[in-house]
């Protein structure tokens, strides 16, 4: 007997790999390249459709801790990301195509994973199944999930534009990471500064720009934008300085051309290892494509920018997980069905992948008629699983952060030292949990 995993995004790949590594045969269904969603472009598994950043590397950060926990549990995505990292200061950013190719190759090479291509339209009721179809689940399968689970919640994700490095006017830009945090030695970000006059002209154009219309289905659902994916134009309408204290904040940077901190700055982060493509950090948008060209070209360093991809906005759906799922990502009404990824209400690439890893482990446990593997809430993965499964009348997506971990028994005032202590405690707790499972993981 084996398990079925539906969807070969980050969560689905982690689920399939986790189960196969534990000796369980897996059938992994992926509808690409037979059928694509509006947000997907590449035929590879684990495609990164928005940013190419997997957030901070540092162990004393929430994102860094999450990745280390995943690595210790046998993640397929974390090692692949480290193999194909591009300079990004303290963040782990990747060459997105190389990363996805690497994950795809590892999945295809596994002797216990069989890949089936094509759209999966109905949830099985007679086998152990992990549903990891992501925020853009196909209409037929979404209808099947809706019949089983009832109404879901809807919000929208927005992706930032990508420009060519050679089209950036470096006479109006400079390389640096905030507070001189960098890895390459030359500044991991290209910074595009604006003075007060330039910023105010840009802000005026941005708030007055025309947005792309939503599809009829999306309009019917209403528009609720998650804060972590707020389109730049929506944020800008909150006030003149809203984006200057947000994605365009100049703190930690000094313009070598003037010797002073800029009034505002747009940061560009490498999209690939070759450094030929850069994305506009924090500039997720739903502006019409001509409007993106017009408005973003008002940024002095981007006046002649060549846009290789414009920003897009797409529908995202997540379940009322506290009502439907337990801390093992199992469906409460039928433990043979598990859900993983962003559709559960975890927010972020690695958070989605982590949920897939746990779902894959627990799919094995269901098949073996064993209790679920539940990590303690003082681990980052355990805390995210608890968020997904704890009753909450106002349930919203959650990414890795130290605020969801229990407080330390002995308070530490220094934030860096406190975060380091929380990480140390989490990894010790993880090791105990793994040891207690007696070879389950």
N, C-alpha and C positions, 0 to 999 in steps of 0.2 A: 504494500500500500504506500501511497505517496500523497503529496499535497499539490494543490493548484494555486498558483499566484497569478493574479490578473493585473497586468500593468508592469512595464519594465522601466519605470522612472527610478529615482534614487531609492524610494521606499521599497518598491517591488524587487529591485536588484538585491537590496540588503536582505529582504525576507527570503528570497530564493537561495541566496548564497549561504545564509545562516542555517537554513534547513538542510541544504545539501552537504555542508561541512559537518553536520551532525549525523550524516549517514542516511538521510531521508530523500528518496527520489522526488524531484520537483518538475512539474510542467509549468513553464512560464509563458503566459500569453501576452503578446504585444501587437497592437494593431498597426503600428508603423512597420514598414513603409507602405503597407496596403492603404492605410488611411491616416491622415494627419489632422491634428487640431489646428485652430487658427494661430496658436502660439508656437507650434513646433516646426522646425525647419530641417533637422538632421535625422538620418535613419538610425543613429546610434541609441543605445540605452542610456539612461541617466542623463538625459539632455538638460542643460541648464538654460532655461528660457528667459530669465530676467538677468540679474547681476551675475558676474562670474566670481564674486567674493563669497567665501564660506566663513567669513567673519574672523575674529581674532585667533591668533596662534597661541598666545601666552597662556600657560597653564593656570595662572592666577586670574584668568578671565572666564566668564561663564561659557562662552563659545569654545574656548580652548579646552576647558574641562570636559565639555560634552564630547569633543572629538577624541580626547584621550580615553574616556570611558568606552567609546565605541571601538577604538583601536584595540583595547584590551579584551573586548568581547568578540573580536574577529571580523570587524567591519571590512567590506570590500571597497567602500567609497573613500575612506580616509587615507589608506595607503596610496590609492590612485591619485588623490588630490595632491599629496605630498610629492609624488613622482612628477607631477606636471604643474607645479606652482610657478607663478609669475610674480615679480617684485610688486609688493603692495604694502610697504611699511610693516606694521604689526599684524596685518591681516593675512589670511591664507586665501589668496586669489589664484585661479587656475586658468590655463589655456583650455577654454571650454571644450573645443573639439577633441583635443588630445586626451583630456580627462574622460570624456564620454566614450571615446574609442577604447581606452584602457579598461574601463569597467565592462564594456561590451565584450572585449576579448576574454576577460576572466570568466564571465558568465558563460560564454559559448564554449570555453575550454573545459568547463567542469563536467566530469563524466556523469554526474547524477542530475544534471539540469537539461531538460528537453525544451527547446523554444518552439512555440507555435505562433505563427503570424496570422493576424486577422482580428477582426472586432469580436469581442466577447459580449454577447447581448443579454445574457440572463444569468443571475447568480445561481450556482448549483445548490441543491438542497440535500445531496446525499454524499458529499465528500468534504474533507477539510480544505477550506479555501481562504486565502488572504486576498482581499480586495484593496489594491493600491493604485487606483486609476487616476488619482490626482484631482486638481481643481477643474480640469476640463474633461471630465468623464463624458464619454459619448452619450448621445441622447437615449439610445435604447437601454444601455446599462444603467444610466441615471434613473430611468423610469422604473427599472427593476429594483434598484435600491430604494426608491421612493415608495414603491408598493410594500416593501419589507419594513422600512424604517419610518415611514411617514414623511412629513415635510422636512426639508433641510433648511439651512440658512444660506443666504447668498451675499457675497461681497465681491469686490473687484480688485484685481491686481493690475499694476501698471509697470511697464518696462521702460528703461531709459534708452535714449539714442546712442549710437556708436559712430564715431568719426575716425577718419584716417589720421595717423600721427603726423604724416608729412603735410597735411593741410592746416595744422595748428600753427598760428603765427607766434613763434617762440620769442620774437622781439617784444611781444606783449604778454608773455607767459614766463614762468620759471618752474624749475623742478625742485620739489622739496616734499617731505612728509611733515605732518604736524609735530611740533616740538622736536624736530630732527630725528624722529623715529623712522628708520629706513633700513633696508637690507642691501640694496644694490650699490650704495656708496655715492650715487649721483642724484638721489631723490626719486622716490618711487611713484610720486604723483606729478602730473603736469598741472600747475595751478594757473588759473586764468583770472587775474585780478580785475576789479572794477572800482573806480572812484565813486564818490557820492553821486555825482551828476549822471554817470554812466549807469549806476545801479538803479536810480530812480526812473530813468528812461526805460531800462529793461523791465522793471517791475510794472510800469504803466502798460507796456506792450503785452506783457505776459497775462495780466488780469483781463485785458481786453481782447485777447486772441480767441479764435473760434475753435471749439472742441469738436471732435468727431462724434457723429450720432451713434447712439447705442442701437443694437439690434432689437427688433420688436420683443423678443423673449426677455432680453435684459431689461428693457423699459418696464415690462409687466411685473418684473420682480422688485423694481425699485432700486435705487442706487445707495448702497451703504459702503463707504470706503473705509477699510481698516487703516488705522493710523500708520502702521509700519510700511504701508505701500501707498501713502498719500500722493496723488499726482501733484507735481510742482505748482501747477496753475491753481489747484484747489487750495493748497497751503498758502499761496501768495495772496489770495482773496481774504485771508484772515487779518491782514494788516500790512502796512508798508514794510515793517521790519521782520515780518514773520519768517521769510526765507533767509534773511540775513542772520537770524539767530537759529536757523535750521541748516539745510544743506549748503547754504552759501556762507556759513560762518567763517570768519577769517582768523579765529583764535589759533595760536600756535604757529603762525606763519609770518614771515617777513619778506616783503618784496625786495629783492636785491637791486632792482632798478631805482627804487625810491628810498630804500633803507627803513621803510615804515611798514606797519601792518596795513594791508589793504582795507578799504571800506567793506568790501564783500569779495568773495572768491568762489569760482566754480572749479572743483577738482576733477581731473580726468584720471581714470585708473586703467592700466593695461588690460586688454581683453585677451591677448595671446602672448605666448612666450617670445615671439619675434618682436613684440612691441610695435607692431604696425597699426593696431587698432586700439582705440581708447573709448571707454564709456563715460558719460557725464554722471558722476556720482550723485545719487539722490534726485536725479531729474526724471523720475518716472512721469509719464505724461499721457494725456488723452487728446492732445491738440491735433488738429488736422495736419497732415504731412507738410503742405506748403507753409502753414503757420509755424511749424517747428523750425523750418529753414529760415523763415523771416525773423522770428523772435530770438532764437538762439544765436543767430548770426550778429545780433546786437552786442554780444559779448566780444570785446575787442580781439581777443586771441582766437576767436572762432568766426571772424568776419568772412573768411574764405573757406570755412570748414566743409569737408566732403563727408556727407552723411552716408554711411554704409548700411545703417538700419535706423529707421525712425522709431520713436517710442510707440508702444501700442498698449491698449487697455483691454482686458478680457475678463470674462465671467469666472468667478471662483465659487466653489460650493463646499461647505463643510457640514458635518453632521452635528446633531445635538448629542454629542458624545457622552456627556455625563448621564444622560437618560438611557443611552443605547449600549455603551461599552463599559467593560471593567478595566482594571489597571493592567491587565495583560493584553489589552486591545481586542478582547474577544466580545462578540455580540452576546448580550445577556440572554437573549431568547434562544440562542442556539450556539453553543460553544465551538461548534465546528466551523463557524464563520468568524473571521477576523478582519479588521480594517486597519490600514496603515497609511501613513503619509499625511499630507496637508489636509486631506478630506476629514481627518479626525479632529482638526483644530490645533495641531502643532504648527508653528509659524517659522519657516526658514528651511533652507536646503538640508542642513545637517540634522535639524530637529525631525524633519520628515524621514530622513534616512534612519535615524535612531529608532523611530517608532516601527519602521519596517524590520529592523534587526530584532527588536523584541517580539514583534508579531511572528516572525519566522521561527524564533525559538519556541514561542508558545504554540504555534501550529504543530510543531514536533511533539510538544507535551500533550496536546489534545489527542494526537494520533496514538500516543503511547499510553493514553488514559492516566496521565499524571497531572497533579495540580499545576497551575501556572507559575512561571518564573516571574516574581514581582520584586523589583529592586527597591531598596529602602528609599524613603523620600529625602534623605540627606545626600543622595547621589543626584546628578543633574537629570539623568535619564529617568530615574524613579520619580523625581519631582514633576517632570513633564507628564509622565504616565498618570500620576495622581491628579494633575490638573485636568487631564482628559476625562477622568472617571469620577471626579468628586462633584456631587450635586451643586449646580450653579444656575440660578434663574436668569443670569445675564452672561451666559457663556460666550466668550470671545477667544480668538486665536491667541496662543502664547508661545513666545520664543524663549530660548535659554537665557536666564538671568539669575543672579544670586538672590534676588528678592523672593523667589519661590522655594528656596531652601530654608530649613529650620535654622534658627539663630544658634550661634555658638554658646556653649554652656558658660564660658568665660568671655565676656564681651571684649572686643579689640577695637579701639577707636580709629587707628590708622587704617584707611580703606584698603591699601595695597596689602598690608599684613593680614587684614581680615579676610580678604579674598583668597590669599594664599592658604590660610588656615582652613577655609571652607573647602578648597580644592583638595588639600591633604586629607581632610576628614572624609570627603566623598570617595576618594580612591581607596582608602583603607576600608571603608564600608563596602565598596564594590567587591574588593577581593574577598571579604568575609562572605558576602552573599554568593559569590561564585563557588567558593570552597564548600559552602553548605549544600549546594546543589549536587555534590558528589558526582561530578562528571556530566551533569546535564548540559553545561555550557563550557 
